Amino acid sequence: MTDALPDVRSFRLSPEVVAPLREGLSEVALQTIDAIMQEVPAYSEPFAGELGVKIERAVRAALGTFLSLVSRAYGPDPQSPLAPALEAAYALGRGEARSGRSLDALLGAYRVGARVAWRELAKISVGTGQPAAIIAHFAELVFAYIDELSAASVAGHADERASSGRARLRHLEDLARALLAGEAEHIIVAAAERADWPPPETLTAVLVPEHAARTAVGLLDGRTLQLSDAGPMVQDFSVLLVPDVDGSSRAAVTGMLRGHSAVVGPARPWLQARASFDRAVRTLQIPGLSTTGRVVDTEDHLAALVLTADSQALADLRAKVLAPLAGGSDSAAAKLVETLRSWLLHQGRREEVAAELFIHPQTVRYRMSRLRELYGDKLSDPTWLSSLVIALTVPPPAGP
């Protein structure tokens, strides 16, 4: 196990040792920059442009700060030059994160810089006749200094990524909110640009319980948008807007969500994602439909969606077509309604009606006779028959 590096603040070198190092500082800086350019590909292009001048100046300043730090008089010094150097290294880390360069490239540059700077500075010390003990001690100081700078840059890089990540998440939520609100195209496009989000061809709204949203998002396209507070209609649900879920990819997505509670809306052009969301919400509200532990595809419930588009109209239709039964007892009316529904679905085949309702065919005959008395010619009217089929086969609207 190697010993920890010393604290660079606690060591000092004599002015006689530092003076020749300071004279050769310019050449050391050039050697360091050349090595970084050659050995760290991510920095070759930045050094070649205008940014290269700034980076060269920063390298010279870092080396100069180091020499100033180790050549101070012994004793406490509240004006330590290390603090500005650490601030500069922290800012460098943040800048690298903003530029999209990885931490690997940054740490690689520090490693190369430390090695070359030490080699060149040691060469100067050897040339001036410094004893081996002083040179070895000096090596410890160089690497301790670089270690502190790299730690500051790592912290800056991490803080910038965390900060930019949080900002981007806010922008992505704003984009999802604008899409679900059906905002004007220019507003949505501007929101997508702020979020650095490349628009897909289509978006599909998927409703999942809030507690399962993170798991579901992990299964889907990385561009999926998420919003947890989409309004009272989907309370306790998160809305996911999934890119390009059409054709064969739709089956793949529903397969990935299998075992989860979810409602999958239709694919719509991305600027019309609100339409997919509305369809999913209306499907979620179909009376008697359970989403627990299963994936509900809105494409499988189109007829129910059409027929329940106006729940009050359906309630009024039921009241109208069942009005002839209003005069009898509730139990008698219920039996007649049950028989009439089966009779309509089996197109008047008495034996099939009896088998479904577990009653004698004569009972079916009796009840149908009673229904004909109550409805008269209406049971032969195609318009009335259509109304009866809709009213008796579509689940009644949910109560208030």
Kinemage of the C-alpha trace (Angstrom):
@kinemage 1
@onewidth
@group {chain A} dominant
@subgroup {mainchain}
@vectorlist {calphas} color= white
{ca met a 1} P 0.000 0.000 0.000
{ca thr a 2} L 1.482 3.367 -1.028
{ca asp a 3} L 1.837 6.280 1.359
{ca ala a 4} L -0.579 9.185 1.025
{ca leu a 5} L 0.706 12.253 -0.768
{ca pro a 6} L 1.853 15.070 1.515
{ca asp a 7} L -0.084 18.278 2.034
{ca val a 8} L 1.528 20.724 -0.338
{ca arg a 9} L 0.684 23.569 2.061
{ca ser a 10} L 3.055 22.195 4.695
{ca phe a 11} L 6.270 22.068 2.657
{ca arg a 12} L 8.640 24.828 1.608
{ca leu a 13} L 11.683 24.958 -0.675
{ca ser a 14} L 14.444 27.480 -0.352
{ca pro a 15} L 14.672 30.439 -2.764
{ca glu a 16} L 17.934 29.001 -4.069
{ca val a 17} L 16.140 25.840 -5.203
{ca val a 18} L 13.138 27.674 -6.696
{ca ala a 19} L 14.983 30.438 -8.610
{ca pro a 20} L 16.272 28.300 -11.521
{ca leu a 21} L 12.912 26.560 -11.733
{ca arg a 22} L 11.170 29.885 -12.157
{ca glu a 23} L 13.588 30.866 -14.925
{ca gly a 24} L 12.736 27.700 -16.868
{ca leu a 25} L 8.993 27.935 -16.242
{ca ser a 26} L 8.086 29.063 -19.775
{ca glu a 27} L 9.814 26.104 -21.416
{ca val a 28} L 8.319 23.667 -18.887
{ca ala a 29} L 4.846 24.988 -19.695
{ca leu a 30} L 5.394 24.475 -23.439
{ca gln a 31} L 6.634 20.925 -22.917
{ca thr a 32} L 3.631 20.163 -20.719
{ca ile a 33} L 1.147 21.536 -23.257
{ca asp a 34} L 2.742 19.634 -26.153
{ca ala a 35} L 2.549 16.369 -24.202
{ca ile a 36} L -1.121 16.885 -23.317
{ca met a 37} L -1.953 17.635 -26.962
{ca gln a 38} L -0.214 14.457 -28.139
{ca glu a 39} L -1.374 12.054 -25.428
{ca val a 40} L -4.944 13.242 -24.717
{ca pro a 41} L -6.829 13.319 -28.065
{ca ala a 42} L -9.811 15.181 -26.584
{ca tyr a 43} L -7.572 18.235 -26.106
{ca ser a 44} L -5.825 18.326 -29.479
{ca glu a 45} L -8.463 20.478 -31.165
{ca pro a 46} L -9.062 22.936 -28.280
{ca phe a 47} L -5.309 23.676 -28.055
{ca ala a 48} L -5.145 24.306 -31.800
{ca gly a 49} L -7.688 27.168 -31.748
{ca glu a 50} L -8.132 30.425 -29.861
{ca leu a 51} L -8.940 28.430 -26.723
{ca gly a 52} L -5.413 27.059 -26.858
{ca val a 53} L -3.970 30.461 -25.923
{ca lys a 54} L -6.164 30.583 -22.816
{ca ile a 55} L -5.272 27.020 -21.837
{ca glu a 56} L -1.557 27.724 -22.292
{ca arg a 57} L -1.914 30.774 -20.045
{ca ala a 58} L -3.728 28.635 -17.473
{ca val a 59} L -0.955 26.001 -17.482
{ca arg a 60} L 1.706 28.696 -16.996
{ca ala a 61} L -0.330 30.207 -14.147
{ca ala a 62} L -0.765 26.835 -12.443
{ca leu a 63} L 2.976 26.139 -12.553
{ca gly a 64} L 3.755 29.664 -11.393
{ca thr a 65} L 1.325 29.299 -8.497
{ca phe a 66} L 3.017 26.063 -7.493
{ca leu a 67} L 6.450 27.699 -7.380
{ca ser a 68} L 5.044 30.641 -5.421
{ca leu a 69} L 3.404 28.250 -2.990
{ca val a 70} L 6.517 26.187 -2.224
{ca ser a 71} L 8.878 29.175 -2.042
{ca arg a 72} L 7.030 31.106 0.686
{ca ala a 73} L 8.584 31.667 4.064
{ca tyr a 74} L 7.762 29.069 6.718
{ca gly a 75} L 4.844 29.733 9.037
{ca pro a 76} L 1.108 30.405 8.695
{ca asp a 77} L 0.093 32.487 5.718
{ca pro a 78} L -3.604 33.398 5.316
{ca gln a 79} L -2.864 34.720 1.831
{ca ser a 80} L -1.948 31.282 0.444
{ca pro a 81} L -1.826 31.312 -3.371
{ca leu a 82} L -3.354 27.814 -3.391
{ca ala a 83} L -6.941 29.034 -2.914
{ca pro a 84} L -7.126 30.928 -6.259
{ca ala a 85} L -5.509 27.963 -7.983
{ca leu a 86} L -8.111 25.597 -6.574
{ca glu a 87} L -10.883 27.978 -7.643
{ca ala a 88} L -9.453 28.080 -11.151
{ca ala a 89} L -9.230 24.267 -11.250
{ca tyr a 90} L -12.828 24.003 -10.042
{ca ala a 91} L -13.926 26.421 -12.788
{ca leu a 92} L -11.965 24.357 -15.320
{ca gly a 93} L -13.875 21.235 -14.275
{ca arg a 94} L -17.210 23.013 -14.683
{ca gly a 95} L -16.171 24.353 -18.070
{ca glu a 96} L -15.116 20.930 -19.272
{ca ala a 97} L -18.509 19.507 -18.262
{ca arg a 98} L -20.284 22.298 -20.146
{ca ser a 99} L -18.131 21.524 -23.203
{ca gly a 100} L -19.196 17.886 -23.068
{ca arg a 101} L -15.728 16.501 -22.393
{ca ser a 102} L -15.508 13.558 -20.047
{ca leu a 103} L -13.823 13.353 -16.700
{ca asp a 104} L -11.470 10.741 -18.193
{ca ala a 105} L -10.011 13.311 -20.570
{ca leu a 106} L -9.558 15.857 -17.796
{ca leu a 107} L -7.860 13.439 -15.397
{ca gly a 108} L -5.714 12.137 -18.237
{ca ala a 109} L -4.520 15.671 -18.912
{ca tyr a 110} L -3.645 16.109 -15.249
{ca arg a 111} L -1.682 12.845 -15.189
{ca val a 112} L 0.278 13.748 -18.307
{ca gly a 113} L 0.823 17.288 -17.050
{ca ala a 114} L 2.127 16.094 -13.679
{ca arg a 115} L 4.539 13.620 -15.261
{ca val a 116} L 5.977 16.038 -17.807
{ca ala a 117} L 6.126 19.001 -15.440
{ca trp a 118} L 8.002 16.911 -12.880
{ca arg a 119} L 10.373 15.548 -15.519
{ca glu a 120} L 11.243 19.004 -16.826
{ca leu a 121} L 11.490 20.623 -13.399
{ca ala a 122} L 13.623 17.745 -12.105
{ca lys a 123} L 15.917 18.133 -15.109
{ca ile a 124} L 16.475 21.768 -14.148
{ca ser a 125} L 17.130 20.852 -10.512
{ca val a 126} L 19.630 18.180 -11.492
{ca gly a 127} L 21.357 20.652 -13.809
{ca thr a 128} L 21.805 23.107 -10.931
{ca gly a 129} L 23.358 20.418 -8.746
{ca gln a 130} L 20.542 19.919 -6.259
{ca pro a 131} L 21.002 16.827 -4.046
{ca ala a 132} L 18.862 13.740 -4.637
{ca ala a 133} L 16.987 14.210 -1.352
{ca ile a 134} L 15.811 17.681 -2.396
{ca ile a 135} L 14.746 16.410 -5.839
{ca ala a 136} L 12.802 13.469 -4.330
{ca his a 137} L 11.140 15.813 -1.875
{ca phe a 138} L 10.289 18.137 -4.758
{ca ala a 139} L 8.619 15.262 -6.652
{ca glu a 140} L 6.273 14.688 -3.730
{ca leu a 141} L 5.273 18.338 -3.792
{ca val a 142} L 4.566 18.332 -7.533
{ca phe a 143} L 2.266 15.329 -7.346
{ca ala a 144} L 0.554 16.557 -4.178
{ca tyr a 145} L -0.171 19.864 -5.917
{ca ile a 146} L -1.529 18.231 -9.050
{ca asp a 147} L -3.613 15.921 -6.879
{ca glu a 148} L -5.279 18.893 -5.191
{ca leu a 149} L -5.934 20.620 -8.517
{ca ser a 150} L -7.403 17.480 -10.083
{ca ala a 151} L -9.662 16.938 -7.033
{ca ala a 152} L -10.971 20.495 -7.381
{ca ser a 153} L -11.612 19.992 -11.089
{ca val a 154} L -13.388 16.703 -10.420
{ca ala a 155} L -15.646 18.485 -7.932
{ca gly a 156} L -16.376 21.250 -10.451
{ca his a 157} L -17.113 18.735 -13.207
{ca ala a 158} L -19.496 16.787 -10.963
{ca asp a 159} L -21.266 19.918 -9.712
{ca glu a 160} L -21.763 21.246 -13.225
{ca arg a 161} L -23.160 17.953 -14.461
{ca ala a 162} L -25.514 17.718 -11.517
{ca ser a 163} L -26.613 21.322 -12.000
{ca ser a 164} L -27.073 21.010 -15.761
{ca gly a 165} L -28.833 17.676 -15.253
{ca arg a 166} L -31.358 19.257 -12.897
{ca ala a 167} L -31.856 22.169 -15.275
{ca arg a 168} L -32.430 19.826 -18.215
{ca leu a 169} L -34.932 17.777 -16.219
{ca arg a 170} L -36.865 20.985 -15.546
{ca his a 171} L -36.765 21.855 -19.234
{ca leu a 172} L -37.973 18.359 -20.172
{ca glu a 173} L -40.861 18.626 -17.699
{ca asp a 174} L -41.750 22.044 -19.125
{ca leu a 175} L -41.775 20.505 -22.604
{ca ala a 176} L -44.033 17.635 -21.492
{ca arg a 177} L -46.372 20.109 -19.804
{ca ala a 178} L -46.555 22.261 -22.948
{ca leu a 179} L -47.329 19.204 -25.096
{ca leu a 180} L -50.102 17.967 -22.805
{ca ala a 181} L -51.577 21.457 -22.575
{ca gly a 182} L -51.768 21.626 -26.369
{ca glu a 183} L -49.741 24.847 -26.536
{ca ala a 184} L -49.079 26.599 -29.846
{ca glu a 185} L -46.443 25.023 -32.091
{ca his a 186} L -43.873 27.811 -31.654
{ca ile a 187} L -44.066 27.484 -27.860
{ca ile a 188} L -43.566 23.707 -27.969
{ca val a 189} L -40.706 23.919 -30.471
{ca ala a 190} L -38.951 26.525 -28.324
{ca ala a 191} L -39.398 24.295 -25.252
{ca ala a 192} L -37.869 21.348 -27.123
{ca glu a 193} L -34.859 23.470 -28.105
{ca arg a 194} L -34.321 24.633 -24.509
{ca ala a 195} L -34.405 21.013 -23.356
{ca asp a 196} L -31.981 19.953 -26.120
{ca trp a 197} L -34.551 17.310 -27.061
{ca pro a 198} L -34.602 16.131 -30.711
{ca pro a 199} L -38.260 15.698 -31.732
{ca pro a 200} L -39.343 12.235 -32.956
{ca glu a 201} L -41.916 11.571 -35.644
{ca thr a 202} L -44.635 10.598 -33.145
{ca leu a 203} L -45.354 10.503 -29.432
{ca thr a 204} L -47.522 8.021 -27.547
{ca ala a 205} L -48.977 8.793 -24.128
{ca val a 206} L -48.581 5.979 -21.597
{ca leu a 207} L -50.219 6.250 -18.171
{ca val a 208} L -48.536 4.356 -15.344
{ca pro a 209} L -48.950 4.545 -11.555
{ca glu a 210} L -46.572 7.102 -10.065
{ca his a 211} L -44.755 4.511 -7.968
{ca ala a 212} L -43.909 2.499 -11.093
{ca ala a 213} L -42.922 5.411 -13.352
{ca arg a 214} L -39.162 5.184 -12.782
{ca thr a 215} L -39.138 1.467 -13.588
{ca ala a 216} L -41.259 1.982 -16.698
{ca val a 217} L -39.077 4.833 -17.972
{ca gly a 218} L -36.042 2.587 -17.633
{ca leu a 219} L -37.630 0.142 -20.071
{ca leu a 220} L -38.458 2.708 -22.751
{ca asp a 221} L -36.738 4.980 -25.270
{ca gly a 222} L -34.219 7.289 -23.587
{ca arg a 223} L -36.013 10.311 -25.074
{ca thr a 224} L -39.217 9.487 -23.181
{ca leu a 225} L -40.722 12.531 -21.439
{ca gln a 226} L -42.282 12.185 -17.986
{ca leu a 227} L -44.773 14.317 -16.058
{ca ser a 228} L -46.212 13.390 -12.680
{ca asp a 229} L -48.649 16.254 -12.132
{ca ala a 230} L -50.713 16.183 -15.314
{ca gly a 231} L -53.955 17.105 -13.571
{ca pro a 232} L -56.800 15.652 -11.493
{ca met a 233} L -57.991 13.361 -14.298
{ca val a 234} L -54.876 11.237 -13.860
{ca gln a 235} L -54.266 11.629 -10.163
{ca asp a 236} L -51.762 9.056 -8.844
{ca phe a 237} L -50.610 8.407 -12.432
{ca ser a 238} L -47.517 9.604 -14.267
{ca val a 239} L -47.732 10.424 -17.957
{ca leu a 240} L -44.961 9.130 -20.178
{ca leu a 241} L -44.642 10.456 -23.727
{ca val a 242} L -42.796 7.745 -25.639
{ca pro a 243} L -41.215 8.472 -29.054
{ca asp a 244} L -42.136 6.524 -32.185
{ca val a 245} L -44.372 3.776 -30.770
{ca asp a 246} L -46.067 2.693 -33.978
{ca gly a 247} L -46.106 -0.371 -36.180
{ca ser a 248} L -44.105 -3.277 -34.819
{ca ser a 249} L -42.534 -1.091 -32.121
{ca arg a 250} L -45.961 -0.774 -30.476
{ca ala a 251} L -46.081 -4.488 -29.785
{ca ala a 252} L -42.512 -4.314 -28.475
{ca val a 253} L -43.394 -1.519 -26.038
{ca thr a 254} L -46.527 -3.233 -24.738
{ca gly a 255} L -44.429 -6.379 -24.338
{ca met a 256} L -41.797 -4.526 -22.295
{ca leu a 257} L -44.515 -3.140 -20.026
{ca arg a 258} L -46.162 -6.546 -19.520
{ca gly a 259} L -46.804 -7.173 -15.843
{ca his a 260} L -47.089 -3.442 -15.109
{ca ser a 261} L -50.264 -1.392 -14.821
{ca ala a 262} L -50.367 0.860 -17.879
{ca val a 263} L -52.676 2.480 -20.424
{ca val a 264} L -51.084 2.953 -23.867
{ca gly a 265} L -52.577 5.654 -26.067
{ca pro a 266} L -52.336 5.933 -29.861
{ca ala a 267} L -49.268 7.243 -31.678
{ca arg a 268} L -49.771 10.813 -32.852
{ca pro a 269} L -47.498 13.380 -34.582
{ca trp a 270} L -45.297 14.698 -31.770
{ca leu a 271} L -46.845 18.169 -31.780
{ca gln a 272} L -50.268 16.513 -31.279
{ca ala a 273} L -49.274 14.445 -28.243
{ca arg a 274} L -52.252 15.941 -26.380
{ca ala a 275} L -54.588 13.825 -28.540
{ca ser a 276} L -52.840 10.630 -27.450
{ca phe a 277} L -53.045 11.726 -23.809
{ca asp a 278} L -56.771 12.499 -24.086
{ca arg a 279} L -57.442 9.060 -25.590
{ca ala a 280} L -55.511 7.332 -22.799
{ca val a 281} L -57.372 9.288 -20.120
{ca arg a 282} L -60.764 8.465 -21.625
{ca thr a 283} L -59.805 4.785 -21.789
{ca leu a 284} L -58.784 4.894 -18.133
{ca gln a 285} L -62.301 6.163 -17.357
{ca ile a 286} L -64.219 3.423 -19.196
{ca pro a 287} L -66.625 1.975 -16.585
{ca gly a 288} L -65.585 -1.427 -15.315
{ca leu a 289} L -62.172 -1.378 -17.016
{ca ser a 290} L -59.359 -2.503 -14.711
{ca thr a 291} L -55.703 -1.609 -15.353
{ca thr a 292} L -54.291 -3.394 -12.309
{ca gly a 293} L -51.285 -5.463 -13.274
{ca arg a 294} L -52.034 -5.331 -17.003
{ca val a 295} L -51.298 -3.247 -20.068
{ca val a 296} L -54.421 -1.701 -21.571
{ca asp a 297} L -54.026 -0.794 -25.240
{ca thr a 298} L -56.489 1.923 -26.235
{ca glu a 299} L -56.641 0.371 -29.714
{ca asp a 300} L -58.498 -2.584 -28.174
{ca his a 301} L -61.266 -0.362 -26.777
{ca leu a 302} L -62.150 1.895 -29.697
{ca ala a 303} L -65.806 0.827 -29.832
{ca ala a 304} L -66.311 1.526 -26.135
{ca leu a 305} L -64.582 4.892 -26.546
{ca val a 306} L -66.878 5.847 -29.403
{ca leu a 307} L -69.994 4.756 -27.554
{ca thr a 308} L -69.013 6.468 -24.308
{ca ala a 309} L -67.814 9.685 -25.899
{ca asp a 310} L -70.763 11.473 -24.243
{ca ser a 311} L -71.528 9.676 -20.992
{ca gln a 312} L -74.583 11.843 -20.290
{ca ala a 313} L -75.982 11.053 -23.721
{ca leu a 314} L -75.569 7.335 -22.990
{ca ala a 315} L -77.363 7.748 -19.662
{ca asp a 316} L -80.187 9.593 -21.402
{ca leu a 317} L -80.385 6.890 -24.071
{ca arg a 318} L -80.668 4.164 -21.431
{ca ala a 319} L -83.412 6.060 -19.673
{ca lys a 320} L -85.290 6.528 -22.947
{ca val a 321} L -85.163 2.929 -24.225
{ca leu a 322} L -85.923 1.415 -20.812
{ca ala a 323} L -88.845 3.763 -20.105
{ca pro a 324} L -91.459 1.099 -21.095
{ca leu a 325} L -90.209 -1.056 -18.174
{ca ala a 326} L -90.541 1.689 -15.574
{ca gly a 327} L -93.992 0.647 -14.360
{ca gly a 328} L -93.024 -2.763 -12.917
{ca ser a 329} L -90.993 -3.818 -9.871
{ca asp a 330} L -87.218 -3.463 -9.940
{ca ser a 331} L -86.621 -7.225 -9.825
{ca ala a 332} L -89.097 -7.904 -12.643
{ca ala a 333} L -87.591 -5.088 -14.732
{ca ala a 334} L -84.085 -6.419 -14.133
{ca lys a 335} L -85.074 -9.875 -15.427
{ca leu a 336} L -86.688 -8.379 -18.513
{ca val a 337} L -83.638 -6.201 -19.210
{ca glu a 338} L -81.364 -9.237 -18.842
{ca thr a 339} L -83.516 -11.254 -21.228
{ca leu a 340} L -83.809 -8.435 -23.759
{ca arg a 341} L -80.014 -7.921 -23.802
{ca ser a 342} L -79.377 -11.635 -24.414
{ca trp a 343} L -82.139 -11.791 -27.035
{ca leu a 344} L -80.549 -8.898 -28.949
{ca leu a 345} L -77.043 -10.377 -28.754
{ca his a 346} L -78.205 -13.859 -29.840
{ca gln a 347} L -80.444 -12.391 -32.550
{ca gly a 348} L -83.590 -13.950 -31.145
{ca arg a 349} L -82.301 -17.555 -30.839
{ca arg a 350} L -84.355 -18.711 -27.859
{ca glu a 351} L -82.307 -21.815 -26.987
{ca glu a 352} L -79.069 -19.804 -26.814
{ca val a 353} L -80.728 -17.154 -24.662
{ca ala a 354} L -81.998 -19.828 -22.276
{ca ala a 355} L -78.552 -21.443 -22.076
{ca glu a 356} L -76.841 -18.143 -21.304
{ca leu a 357} L -79.351 -17.165 -18.618
{ca phe a 358} L -79.744 -20.693 -17.181
{ca ile a 359} L -83.516 -20.598 -17.583
{ca his a 360} L -86.061 -22.724 -19.439
{ca pro a 361} L -86.799 -21.782 -23.078
{ca gln a 362} L -90.454 -21.364 -22.098
{ca thr a 363} L -89.385 -18.719 -19.596
{ca val a 364} L -87.595 -16.913 -22.405
{ca arg a 365} L -90.740 -17.128 -24.491
{ca tyr a 366} L -92.869 -15.754 -21.667
{ca arg a 367} L -90.539 -12.852 -20.980
{ca met a 368} L -90.255 -11.926 -24.647
{ca ser a 369} L -94.036 -11.927 -24.927
{ca arg a 370} L -94.137 -9.512 -22.006
{ca leu a 371} L -91.498 -7.302 -23.654
{ca arg a 372} L -93.464 -7.202 -26.901
{ca glu a 373} L -96.508 -6.071 -24.948
{ca leu a 374} L -94.514 -3.261 -23.397
{ca tyr a 375} L -92.573 -2.177 -26.502
{ca gly a 376} L -95.071 -3.026 -29.228
{ca asp a 377} L -93.784 -2.490 -32.755
{ca lys a 378} L -90.582 -0.897 -31.484
{ca leu a 379} L -88.941 -4.313 -31.220
{ca ser a 380} L -89.259 -4.536 -35.011
{ca asp a 381} L -87.959 -1.015 -35.659
{ca pro a 382} L -84.232 -1.094 -36.770
{ca thr a 383} L -83.591 2.322 -35.214
{ca trp a 384} L -85.001 1.248 -31.875
{ca leu a 385} L -83.142 -2.042 -32.036
{ca ser a 386} L -79.846 -0.189 -32.600
{ca ser a 387} L -80.565 2.080 -29.643
{ca leu a 388} L -81.421 -0.919 -27.485
{ca val a 389} L -78.163 -2.701 -28.421
{ca ile a 390} L -76.079 0.359 -27.509
{ca ala a 391} L -77.973 1.079 -24.289
{ca leu a 392} L -77.915 -2.522 -23.057
{ca thr a 393} L -74.434 -3.617 -24.097
{ca val a 394} L -72.335 -0.570 -23.207
{ca pro a 395} L -71.550 -0.360 -19.451
{ca pro a 396} L -73.545 2.379 -17.730
{ca pro a 397} L -71.745 5.653 -16.922
{ca ala a 398} L -69.914 5.722 -13.611
{ca gly a 399} L -71.731 7.384 -10.781
{ca pro a 400} L -70.840 10.906 -9.597
